[in-house]
Amino acid sequence: MRAYGELLAHRAARWPLLTSTLARLTPGMIVLALVYLLRDGGYSFTAVGVVTAAHQIGVGLGSPLQGRLVDRFGQRAVLVPDAALYLAGTVAIATLVPQGTSLPILVAVAVAAGAVFPPVTPCSRVLLSGLFPSGRLREAAFALSSIAVELGFILGPLVAVAVRASMGAGAAVVGAGLLAAAGALGYAATGAAADVPRRDRSVPRVGALRSGGVRVMVLALGCIAVAFGILDVVVPAVAEFAGRQAAAGPLIASIATGSLLGGLVYGSRVWPGSAVTRLRVLTAGFTVGLLAIPLSLGSLPTFAVGLFVGGLLLGPTMICAFQLIDDLALAGTQTEAQAWTQTAVTFGVAAGASLAGAAIDTRGPAAAFVVGALCLGLGALVVNLRPAQLGSAVRGSDAALAQAAVDTTRAPMPSETTRPATPSDAPALLSRPEQAPASPPGT
């Protein structure tokens, strides 16, 4: 665990990590808060699934555009207005639902709110990638970033339950908006966020999806994330059917705790083999774990254990995937590439939420878990079928570092970097060409 201590001792990384963690409470809180708000308002589980899916679709539609704007204009210029707009969107939803507003209007407002969700997570990953272009601290930085996400999914549902119990479901929805705004503004106020380089105007405007590896990862993550959307809806339903609706928060926290523990162990060291190989193993194991969760539906304590065990490989899977995305992104598109992963995840979650709502109303929770496992297996299949596109990820590898020692005096081409190069930048520069020799990262 020494790497985590060294990382947090780094002044430029410490405050962005801490402030962005506050914003990461919102994704773990908003879906459950919406479920409570809509159910308290008398809406069906199908309607719940549609509205929560609409919010996630809005996030997915807005993320790539915001990522491109961040690459061009800087992180502060995008995060500050987004913070205000997203908070206003959550206030609107909390106001409309108790009035019995029609489903189409709720869907439109949810999409609009999601479209301006502050892209703190993509921004922070790009910042950390710039601070730690290779080596053990880079592994720890990506791990800690994903751990912060998991921490949000542990604490977020608990906060939603507590706020709903004390002030009502509408306050929980608005509270999620407040946390997103506070985290985004706090992160944007750090000096490191202001110093993240923008895309140079001389660099051609190429989209992040021009990278074949990024396209493969976006597709794979979209399939994997269907399981997340199913969990968001089916876990509260299981709690409600058991007559203990308030247990939804602790149950969701169970799988997030398993993911957090798995992520801590994974990020504490550099593992053998390439990141691509590790991702294949992790996705296969995660699929098996999700298939086993329906076997624990006999009681809520057993269900909580099943969720915990099923989540052990969730954190490592996402850490590995997000690191690969950064390795594969073309120069000047790093934030957009990370934003596309957010789009893939949110679209997958939206599809999973819709599928879960329909499955619960017709066949029950167990069927929803099976659908989620099948989609997760499809994501694993995508990773296994496209090895050539993923083979260009070399950041942090021995090959890249060795070449960097020879190549640090070479003047960078305009398409390779968005700022003047220094010797410490060499590993980062080498990771950007779209076709580069494969080599195991960090080994």
Helices and strands as residue ranges (DSSP letters): H 2-9, H 11-23, H 25-40, H 45-73, H 75-96, G 97-99, H 103-115, H 120-131, H 136-167, H 169-188, H 191-195, G 208-210, H 212-241, G 245-247, H 248-267, H 275-292, G 293-296, H 300-310, H 314-328, H 334-362, H 365-385, H 387-390, H 398-407, G 423-425, H 426-430
